Amino acid sequence: MSNKLFQGLIYQMKDAVTRTIGVIDEKGVIVACSQLTKIGEVHRDIVEEITYSFDTLVMSGYTYKPMGSHARIEYVVFVQGEDEEAKSIAGLLSITLTNVKTLYDEKYDKASFIKNIILDNILPGDIYTKAKELHFDNEVHRCVYLIRFNSKTEVSPFDILQNLFPDKNKDYCITISESEVVLVKELKFAAEQRNTETIAKTIVDTVSTEFYAKVSIGIGTTVTNVRDLAHSFKDAQVALEVGKVFDTDKNIIKYETLGIGRLIYQLPTTLCEMFLQEVFKRGSLESLDRETLMTIQAFFDNNLNVSETSRKLFVHRNTLVYRLDKIRKLTGLDLREFDHAITFKVALMVKKYLISKPVKF
């Protein structure tokens, strides 16, 4: 559609600009030109040369100017002539066509439509009308991935994701901030719908091995209706935020597996403070040293199994029992009893949540 838009604009400029002007796409094909016979000509050498330098190029009687980002040139405009006037016209043409394309994409581009949905910039009643106008399939399984780049890369995060998922008619990459990109992924098969983490692992591995960067990914819920993409995006945001508090060692966090952490994250801090004061009286939690806390975590990790925990900690069974008895005397909670263990586990998570705020209690 951009090609038709460019041709229409250039045709209108033909009388104002006496020189031959036109546009070359990223494949080197002339897609619009004031001299109609040149449309369809292929000039791959021009695109390769200008991609390498990303600067105005003067060659074979024409001046060329790139359109797009340094990481990815979308189009190249050209003007007949090698003089300063040709350079000025090429610059103006590049700016004009870039701005027109941006405005056109915002109105008619599906990615812009998706962005407006997930950011709640479109009324619910207008979603179906716009989807019909864009021939957008409403009833398809989709999932929102929020990818946060924790370090800078030479290639922009958007371009990295766009290259990983090049099918712009089914998968949509959207820039949220300088370090965050949203991927709205169509899940065609039942296996993809069950294992949404597999796609996230592919992203993490590719970014790590090819671009030497670290990313964190929040995975929203899978939805079947386009209007629910906003909910999936919010779930992905919550997954990342909760993961920062309770799963600091993980770089992929799925909303549906957040468990108790999601509930705690939504509680008021005052309620959390009251809960800790009721469970741990007279500073009993602060009296637990690092070794004891590690013992508690290992006990939880091994499903409250004394024998298995002692084996993993390389301590005698009686030593572990002694430590558990010490914890019971200090806190009043016997971790060998399921109800007490649950209370202690939740209390530790609440403590971690309050520290992340941070809030003193």
N, C-alpha and C positions, 0 to 999 in steps of 0.2 A: 504493500500500500504506500510505503514511503517513496518508492520509485515513481508512482503516478503523481504523488504530491510534488516531488522535485521537478518532474517534467512540466507540470502545470505552471509552477513558479518561474522556471527558466524560460518557458515560452513567453510568459508575460514580460520578462526582462529583456527579451530579444531586441526590441526596438530601442530600449534605453541604453543597452550595452552593445556597441557596434562590433565587438569581438566575439569569437566563438567561445561559449562557456558551457560547462557540463559537470556531471558527477560520475565518478567511478566507484563501484562497490568494493567490498573487501576481497572479492575474488578477481578483481581486475577488469570487470566488465563495465563498459559505459552504459549506465542505466537511464541517463537523462542528458540531453544536449540541445543547444539552440540550432545546431545543424543535424537534422533528423537522420541523415544517412550514416552518421557516426555511431548511433545507438546500436549496441550489440558488439562493438569492437572490443577486443580483449587486450589489456595492457598490464599483464602480471608483473612485468619488470618495474613499472612505475610504483605499484603498491609495495613490492618488496623493498625497493630503494627508500621509499618514504617511511615505511615501517621501521627500518633500521635507524634512520636519522630523526624521525618525527619532527621534521622542520620543512619550511618552504623549499620546494625543489624546482629548479629551472632546468628544462631538458627538452631538446628537439623542438624549439620554437614555442613551448608552452610553459606556463607557471602552474605548479601544483601545490595545494594546501590541504593538510589532513583534517578530518573531522573525527572527534571521539577522544577517548582518554589515551594516555601514553601506553597503557597496557593492551589496549585493543582499539585499533583504528576501524571505524565503521564505514566511513566513506572518504573519498578524496575529491575535492573540487579542482577544476582546471580552467585556466583562462588563456586564450591565445596571446602570445607575446612574451618577451623575456625582460621587459623594462620595468621601471618602478611603478608605473600605472597598472601594469598587469598584476604586480604583487599586491597593490592596494585593493584592486577589484577582487582578487582571490581571497584576501583576508575578509573583506566585507561579505562576500558570498558564503564563506565558511561560517561566519557568525550568524548570518541571516538564516541559512538553511538549518543550522544546529538548533537555533531557537524555535523555528517553525516546527521542526521534527519533535522537539521536546513538548511543545504545546499540543501537537497532534497526538503524541503517545499518551499524554495525560488524559486525553478525552476518549481515545479509542483503543489504547493498548490494554491487553488482558492483565499484564503484570501490575499496571497502575490500578486497575479495577480490584485486583486481589489486595493490593496495599491499602486501598481505601476501606476494604472490608475488615482486615485484621486490625487497623488502627481506629476503627469506628468512625470513619469520615464519610459514611454513606448511610442514609436512612434504610432501615430494614425493608420497607415497602418498595424502595428503589432498586434493591439488589436484583430481584427477578427481572425487572424491566431492563436493566443494564445487561444482565446475563443473556437475555434473549437478543438484545441488540448486537452483542459481541459474539453470538453463537457459542456461548460458553456452557459446557455441560454441567448442570447442577448436581445431578445424582451420581457422583463418583466418589469412591473411597480416597480420601486425602489425609495427609498428616503434616503438621507444621513442625519444622525443626528450627530452633533458634541457635545459631552458631556464633559463639563469642571468641574472637581471636585475642589471645592473651599476650601476644607479642607481634611486633610489626613485621610486615613482609614487603619485599620489593614489588610484588604484584598485589593489586588491591584485593581484599577479601571477596568482593562481588565477582571479579573476573575469575578468581579461583573456583568459586562455586558454579559460575556460569559455564566454565569449561568442563567441570565434572558432570553437570547435568544440562547438556546443550539443547534438549528438546523443549523449545520455548512454548510449544502448544500444550504441553502436559505438565511440565515442571517449571515453577516460577521462583526466581531468585530476586529478593527485594532487599535493598540497603536500608537499614534502620538507623545506624550510626557509623562512625568511622571504623569501629571495631566489631560491629554486629551485622550479620546478614541472616535473613529469614529464607528458608527453603520450604516452599509448599510443594510437597511431593505426591504425585498420583500413585496410588498403590493398586496395581493392576491385578495382582495375583493374591490368593489367600495366604500364601507363605509370607509375602511382603507385609500383609496386614497383621500377621501374628508376630513377625520378627522385625519390628521397625528399628531395633537397635543395630541390625546388620548394616543398614544404610549409614547410620551414624558412625559405625566403626570404619567403614570405607572412607568417609570424610576425614576422620581423625588420622588414619594411617597415611592417606595421600598427602595431607597437609604437613604431616610430620616428616615423611621421607623425601618429598619433593620440594617443600618450601621451608623446611626446618623451623616450623612454627607450631605452637601448641594452641589447641582450641578446646573450649568447653561447649557441650551441646545439650540443650534442653529439648526433650521430645514431648510434644503435646499429645492429646488424645486423637485417635483416628475418627474422622467424621465422614458422613455420607452426604451432607448437604452443604452447599457453598456458604450459606449464611452462618453456619457453625464454625467456620474457620477462625473467626474472632475468638471463640472460646478455646479452640486448640492453641492459638497463639498465646493467650493468657496463661494457659496451662504450661506451655513451654517456658514462659517467663518465670512462673512459680517454681518449676522444676529446677531451673538454674539457681534461683535465689535460695531455695531450701537446700539444694545440693552444696552451696557454698558454706552452709552452717553445719550440716549433719554428715555430708559425704565428701569431705574435702579431698579424699584420695581418688575420687572418681572424676572422669572427664566426660562421661555420658550419663545423664540422669533422665529417667523416664517418669513422667508425671504419675502414671498409674502404679508405680512401685515406690512412691514416696512414703507410704504408710503413715506411722504416727508422726513423723516429722512434719508432714503437711498440716496436721491438726494443731500441733504445737505452734507452728509458724503463724497461724491465724489467731492465736490467743492474745489478749491484752497482756502487756508486761506486768501490770499490777496483779493480775490473777496468777501469773507465773510466780511472782515473788511470794505471794501468800501460800501457794502450793509448796514451795521449797521450805518455807518457814515451818509449815506443818509437818513435813516429812523429816527434815533434818533440824532438830532442835539444838540450841546452844552450840552452833558452829561445828557439829559433828562431821559434816562433809569436808570442811576445810582441814580437819585433823587427819584425813586420809592421805598418806604419802603416795609418791608416784608408783612405787612398787605395788602397793595395795590396789591402786586404781587399774594398773595393768593386769593384775590378777583378776579383778572384777570383770574387765573387758574380755579376758580370755575365757572366763567362766560362762559369760553370755555367748561368746562365739562358739562354744562347744556344747550349747544346749543344756547348760546346768549339769553337765556330766562330770562328776568329781574325778573319776579315773582318767577320762580322756583329757581333761584340763591339766591334770598333774603331769601326764605324759608329754603334752605339748609345751608345758613350762619347764620340763626337766627337773621337777621337784618331787619329793616323796609324797605319797597320798596323804599321810598324816600332817605333813607340813602345810598342804593346801587346806586341810580341815582346820588346822590351827588358825590360819589366816582368815577363814570364813567365820570362825568363832569370834575372832578379834573384831571383824566388821560388825557382827551382830551386837557385840557389847557396846561398840562406839555409836552405832546408828539405831539400834533397836530393830533392824531388819535382817532376817535370816535368808540369805540368797538361795538356800536349798529348797525354800518354800516358794512355789510358783507365784502366788499373789505378792509376796514380798519382793521377789525378783522383778516382777512387772513394775511395781511401784518405784523400785530403785532405778530401773532402766529408764523409765519416763522422766524421773527426777534428774538424772544425768543429762538427758537430752534438753530438758528445760533450762538447766544450768548453762549448757553450751549455747542455747538460743539467746539467753540474757547476756552472756559475754559478748556475743556477736553484735549486740545493739549499738554500743555497750550500755548497760544499766547497772548501777550499783545497788546491791540489796544487802 
